[in-house]
Structures are given as C-alpha cells and as structure tokens.
Amino acid sequence: MYRSGPLRTPQASLEIDRPPVVAARRPQLPPRCSEHGGGRLKAIIGIGVLAAMIYVGVKVIPILVNNYQFQDAIESTARFASVNRQQPEDIRSAVLKEAQNEDIPIAAQDIHVKGDAGHVEIDADYSVTVDLKVYQWTLNFHPNARNNPL
C-alpha cells in the first residue's frame, strides 16, 4: 500500500483522474409563464388608444373646421362692412346668416358689433358640446374680427 492510498493500475488511474464526459449545457433561461401574451396585450391596448383618438378626431375636427370657416367669414364681413357702409344691425344679421350656413349654434344676442367712422369690430361667443359617449366635452369659441382704418 502506498502512502497516498491503495495501489491502482495505470488504466484505473486514468479513468478516475479523467472528468466525466458531460454534454455541453446550454444556459437555462428563466421561465416566461408570467409574460405569456404580453405582446398581444400591448397591441390590443395600442389599437384601443388609436381607435379612441380616431373617434375623438372624427367628432371634434368638423367642429374646429366650422369655427375656422366662421372666423374667416366674420373677418370678411368686417373688412367689407365699412366699404359698404353697413349699419351694426345689418352686420349682425350677415354674421348670423354665416353662422347658420356653418351650423354654428349662436344667437343674435351673442354677436356684438361696434362700428363708427370706418372702424368695425365683431365679437361672437358660442359653445359646442361634443358627445363622446363617455364624456361630454364643451368647446368654447370666441371668434372676433376688426377692421382698422389705415
């Protein structure tokens, strides 16, 4: 018997000293059970937000376009009112007619016209309520126009 242990044959010593052959291990990935379907949920939420934005745009953009056209109409009316020597009542009725053409919900008392010596000021105030099924959104508009003489 040797000091280091029992006597071994050369073949036995090779088998013991050699590490066992193990197949190459791939790194283990963490289980993804909790993340299953996460990409689909994000896609559904994204599509829902996009659909909501389109819905609000379809409801609100026509109102904003009507306001822009009404603003343009009262600026035109203010420009030509002093040239045509119109009275404030005539200007008010012309603005009210333009409002009806643009489907603007405004009353005659909400249109304020001041005119003297070639200077015309037109102010109007109105509100439009947009029904978004889950929220009532009130848009307030204050179009005005001035014709300052040179």
Backbone hydrogen bonds, N-H to C=O, Kabsch-Sander energy under -0.5 kcal/mol:
donor,donor_aa,acceptor,acceptor_aa,energy
2,Y,5,G,-1.3
5,G,2,Y,-1.0
13,S,9,T,-2.2
14,L,10,P,-1.5
15,E,11,Q,-1.6
16,I,12,A,-1.9
17,D,13,S,-2.1
18,R,14,L,-1.3
22,V,20,P,-0.5
35,E,32,R,-0.6
36,H,33,C,-0.8
38,G,35,E,-2.0
41,L,37,G,-2.0
42,K,38,G,-2.0
43,A,39,G,-2.0
44,I,40,R,-2.5
45,I,41,L,-2.5
46,G,42,K,-2.6
47,I,43,A,-2.5
48,G,44,I,-2.2
49,V,45,I,-2.5
50,L,46,G,-2.3
51,A,47,I,-2.5
52,A,48,G,-2.2
53,M,49,V,-2.3
54,I,50,L,-2.2
55,Y,51,A,-2.4
56,V,52,A,-2.5
57,G,53,M,-2.3
58,V,54,I,-2.4
59,K,55,Y,-1.7
60,V,56,V,-2.6
61,I,57,G,-2.3
63,I,60,V,-0.5
64,L,60,V,-2.0
65,V,61,I,-2.4
66,N,62,P,-2.2
67,N,63,I,-2.1
68,Y,64,L,-2.2
69,Q,65,V,-2.4
70,F,66,N,-2.3
71,Q,67,N,-2.7
72,D,68,Y,-2.2
73,A,69,Q,-2.0
74,I,70,F,-2.4
75,E,71,Q,-1.8
76,S,72,D,-2.0
77,T,73,A,-2.4
78,A,74,I,-2.4
79,R,75,E,-2.1
80,F,76,S,-2.1
81,A,77,T,-1.4
82,S,78,A,-0.8
83,V,79,R,-0.5
84,N,80,F,-2.4
86,Q,81,A,-2.3
91,I,87,Q,-2.3
92,R,88,P,-2.5
93,S,89,E,-2.2
94,A,90,D,-2.1
95,V,91,I,-2.5
96,L,92,R,-2.4
97,K,93,S,-2.1
98,E,94,A,-2.0
99,A,95,V,-2.3
100,Q,96,L,-2.0
101,N,97,K,-1.9
102,E,98,E,-1.7
103,D,100,Q,-0.9
104,I,99,A,-3.1
106,I,104,I,-1.6
110,D,107,A,-1.4
111,I,108,A,-1.3
112,H,110,D,-0.6
112,H,123,D,-3.5
113,V,111,I,-0.5
114,K,121,E,-2.6
116,D,119,H,-2.2
119,H,116,D,-1.8
120,V,118,G,-0.6
120,V,147,N,-1.1
121,E,114,K,-3.0
122,I,145,A,-2.9
123,D,112,H,-2.7
124,A,143,P,-2.2
125,D,110,D,-1.3
126,Y,141,F,-2.1
128,V,139,L,-2.6
130,V,128,V,-0.5
130,V,137,W,-3.9
131,D,129,T,-0.5
132,L,130,V,-0.8
132,L,135,Y,-2.5
134,V,132,L,-1.7
137,W,130,V,-2.6
137,W,135,Y,-0.7
138,T,136,Q,-0.6
139,L,128,V,-3.4
139,L,137,W,-0.6
140,N,138,T,-0.5
141,F,126,Y,-3.1
145,A,122,I,-2.4
147,N,120,V,-2.7
148,N,146,R,-0.6
